[in-house]
């Protein structure tokens, strides 16, 4: 009985948490829709600042990781493809696995590490310093003021970063293709474009938008629910990263199976 | 009751904040028991009390940051517990708050901190805001510090900056949480002078929570002494000095709590508040 109780309680807690995330996202969406009709001068500036931090700041490390992953994918698949005498298919394997799955996922994980954790730490330490109370007493809603700009920045920047990661992943595969599979850069890129359908890229981008929502909501929720004391900020940051990674993978599974069953190729 | 009504007749001013039978609790634990008092428009009300007396909780309730379990807090005829968000925002624009550690936004300069409420709530252009920020900083004796970050300022300067930020929207009610805590006596006296100056210059209603006796007697028109979640005395500083209430005397004369002597006393203390 105790086991069932524990599992049941955990399931309820999980659902409550997801509900909280949905409420937070809903409040942000509401703020995003109403903001243009109010006089909110700093909003645009804050969104751009967040977009720089989430997007532009992630480019160097994301580029390297995506490039390496593309190359690794090419190397790993080449083992099997060589046995079948189909090494020329390496471009196809890399292109599809990167655009549909690895590009969005790597991007999400890099953004979780850089920005999801930073959201939790920033909002958490503001809470500890009573800066969130200060915002409220100035009649500024912390969700509208702090979380909404982050959400908007993430929702725009994640797909952009994903496109960039897709591109660099393909380039990474191309280094192997040119060095060991008899391609030139031109033929490799041509083979890549041939093998990709429009929907491969679009489904990846749709997922990346959802990842952006999940990362911001979890990071901000953890920050807002920080307890008192500096130690709690560290705890929120850790749990923001762990929960975001889990939720991103879970959401990924849901969307991938949806695309597979509901809209087969 | 009598003690409460008397000063009302004397000053006869309008009520800025009315607190009616307020109870507040954290979980099962009730921290404020049936608190009732008025803060008159234009007066400086000091809420005195030791740590754990409930004074900070009371202040948070007055600012609308926490909701009472029962009772009402009336500001301009609205009960803070049930004001719709839009009107709450309007009320809050009339509040200025200086938090204990300043609560300045660490990612913004002092100038940006002070400018934030005006930037968000008004349509003034940038140069007007710049002048306004200089004016507010001048008022608190911090002119020329616009471009410093809060981390670069000393404790006293941070408090002054927080006061400047609280003043930007020309509030009607100004709240101070422990204005002189953690400051050396000279700097603390400076903050007291600042509060008095603001009162003289703008005639604002000021509510100060503190445990510093010297500062309380310097700035108060009236004061409340709180003990274990209750108001044990309310009145002018002179009335307070004359008070014969044992806990009030103990607080003013800085007498520590008595050590419990004997087994019965110890047993009584250990089992107090237990529901058996």
Interface residues (C-beta under 8 A of the other chain):
Chain A: X39 X40 X41 X42 X122 X125 X126 X129 X130 X131 X133 X134 X136 X137 X138 X139 X140
Chain B: X60 X63 X64 X65 X88 X89 X90 X92 X93 X95 X97 X99 X100 X101 X103 X104 X105 X106 X107 X116 X117 X119 X120 X121 X122 X123 X169 X175
